[in-house]
Amino acid sequence: MDKKTVVVLATGGTIAGAGTDSRGIVYKSGTISLETLLSAIPELSETANIEAIQICNINSDDITTQIWFELVKKINDLAKREDVAGFVITHGTDIMEETAYFLNLTVKTAKPVIVTGAMRPPTAIDADGNANLSLAVRTAASQDAYGKGVLVAFAGKVIPARHVQKYSADSLDAITTNGSDTPSRHTLKSEFDISPSSFDLPPNMYNPFSRGRWYRIFMESNGTKQTIVDSDIEVSLSGSNLKLPKGFHVIDRKYDI
């Protein structure tokens, strides 16, 4: 049987970091290219055909909403290909849980989407990136992961995006679960939808992946309004009838672009 394709989308992070300190303490994230990372694990080709896409190469603290949108659009578009079995996203650990959960809400495919990263750069003596990336690729190529939503593969564990969290700044198993280890349903029919069809677009406007209006969003919890999108991480939503999850509301339009 022909091998399927796993698309690896790289965003940077420690898994792509480099430094002169073999302990992995002093290094710069987002330094090594995805092509170089993959060349260090030739065994991946035994699992699947690997298609590499470098989205960006930065510290995860610098991930923007536009990068999130680009990831979602790439995955949703490529998932239409019959030869693609699943996806792996390499990512920094600082906001790995936020990215994984956002993708879980917005990706519209039942094909596996696996987020992974590392606590040590490849230049460290105890580098963990290769093992995590290998686990992620095997999971993305597995039929057992189909329809399970976005998952995080880390330190020998596969964790549902809904329950993932980072509990340590230095432990190799820093990414763990804050709840159930059982994958929840994939959000193909999530109320949180950023696809163009989810908006009632005025004739002169487009969709969140292009030009549109920017809104500030807040979530109301226990009677308290909490801003969940600040000035440097905005969510672009176009149209008059915005479909947001229960408890989320538009409080002001920031600017037009």
N, C-alpha and C positions, 0 to 999 in steps of 0.2 A: 504494500500500500504506500502511495506517495506521502512523503512527509508534508505536514501543514506548515504554514508560515506563522511565526511569532514576531510581531512588530515591537521593537524596543525603542521607546521614546526617552531621550535623555534630557534632564534639566540641570544636571550638575550635582552639587552637594559633596559631602565627604567621600562618597563612593568614587568621585572623580577628582579627589583632592591630591595634593602632592606636597612633600616637604622633605627637609634634610634630617629631621628627627625620627629615628627608627622607632621611637615609642609612640609616634602618632599624635604627639601633643601639639607640636608647632607645624602647621601646614596651611595651605590655602585651598579652600573648597573650589570646585568647578574649574580645575586646571587641565585635567586629562580628558581627551576626546572620547566619545563613545566607541569609535572605531578601535582605539587603543585598548579600551577596557575589554571589548569583545575578543580581541586578538589574543588576550591572555587566557581565555577559556575556550580553546578550540573544541572541547567536548560538547559545547552547546549545539553544534551542528548535528550531533547524533540524535538530539531530541526534536529539533525542528529547523526549518530554514529560517535564518535570522535576517530580518530587515531592519536596518538601523536608521533612526531619524534623530538628529541633534536639534532639539527645540531651543535650548539655551544651555549655558554652562555657568551657573551662578550659585551662590549660597542660597539656601531655601528661604532665608529671611528676605531676600530680594525678589521672590516670586510675586508676580502681580496678577491681578484679575484677568488682564489680557492674555497672560500666559495660560491661565486656567481655561479661558475660552478657546485658545488655540489647541490645547490638548483635547478638549471635548470635541471640537470640530474635526480634528484629525482622526480621532477614534471613531466617531460616528460615521465619517466618510469611508474610512478604510474597512470598517466592519462589514460593509456591503460586499466586499470581495469574498468569494467562496473559498479561496485558498488560505485566508487568514483565520487561524484558530483562536488567537487571543493576543493580548497586549501586555507589555511590561513597561512601567515607568520608573526610571531611576531618579532618585530625589533625595534632597537633604532631609535630615531627621527633625529639624527644628519645627517645621510646620507640616510634617508628613501627614499627620492625622487630619489636618484641615483640608489639604489637597485631596486625600483619599475620600473623605466624606463628601466634599463638593462633587467629585467625580461620581460617587455613588448616587447622588441626587440627580445628576444631569446627563450621564452617559446613557444612550438609548440603544443598547445592545445587550443580549444575554451572553455574548462571548466573554470569556474571562478577561478582566482588567486587573493587573497585579502591580502594586506599588512596592518598591524596595529601595534600599539604601545601605548605608554602612555607618558604623561608629568609629572606624579607623580608616585612614586613607590607604591606597594601595602601596604607598611607600613605607608603611608601618610594618614592624616585624610580625604583629598579630592581626594583619589586615583581614577583615571579615567580608569585604564586598563581593569577592568571587563566589563564596558559598551562598550568600544571599541572592545574588543575581542568578546563579544556577537554580536555586530553589524556585525563584520567581518564574523563570523560563519553563521549568518542568510543570509548574502549576498552570501557567497560561496555556500550555499545550495539552492539558489534561481535560478529558470530557467530564471528569468529576467536579471541575470548577465551573462548568457551564451553568448559567442561570443563578449563580450564587452571589452576584453583585460584585462590587469592587472589594478586593482583598489585599492585605499587606503581608508580604512574605519576608520574614526577618528572624534570624537566629534560630532556624529550624522550625519556626512556627508559621502558620497561616491564619491570619486574624481578620475577621470582618471589619470593613471600614467603619461601621457604626460603633464599634467597641474598641477601636485602637487608641492607644495613648503612649506618649513618651514619659517615662517615669524617672529617668536618670540621664545625666549629662556625660557619663563616661563608661557605663557598663555595656558590654557587648550585646546583652539582651535587653537594652533600654526600651525597645518598642514592645509593648505588651498589650494585654486586654484589660479593659475596665469593666467588663461584663461578660456576656456569654461568648464562648468560642464557636458557637454554631452560627454559620453564615445566615443572615436574614435574606428575605426575598430581594431580588434585584428590582430597582425602582424604575422599571420601564414606563410605569404610569404615574410617576411621581408628580405631585402638584407643582413642584419646583421645576419649571421647564424653561430652558433658555433657547429652545429651537425657534426658528422664525415663525412656525405655525402656531406657537403658543401666544402670540400677541395679535391684537386687533390693530394693525398698522395703518396710520393715516397715509394717504397717497404719496405724500412728500417725504416719508421717512422709510428707513430700512430696518435692519435687525441688529441684535447686540454684537454681531461679529463685524460690523462695519460702522457706519455713521449712525447716530441716534441721540437720544437724550439720556442724560445721566441722572440718576435718582439716589437720594440717600435713603437707606432702609433701616428700620428698627424692628426689634422683636419685643413684644409686650409679654412679660412674664410676671405672674403674681401681682398684677397691677402696676408694675414698674417698667417704664420704657427704657430699653437698653439699646444704644446704637451698636449695630453689629457690622456696619461698614463705615470706616472712617475716611478722612479726606484723601489719604494716599492709596486706599484700596476701595475703589468704587465698583458698584455693580451696574452695568449698562443695561437698561431695560427700555424698550421702545414701545410706544402705543398707549392707548387710553385704558384698556382693560387688562391690567397686569395680573397674571396668575401667580400668586405667591402662596407659600404654605400657610396654614392656619397660624395666626399669631404674628405674621409679618405684614408690615404696612409701609407705604410710602409716606414720608413726612415732609420732604421738600424736593423740588427739582433743583439740582445744583447748577447745571449749565447745559447749553446746547452745543453740539459739535457737528 
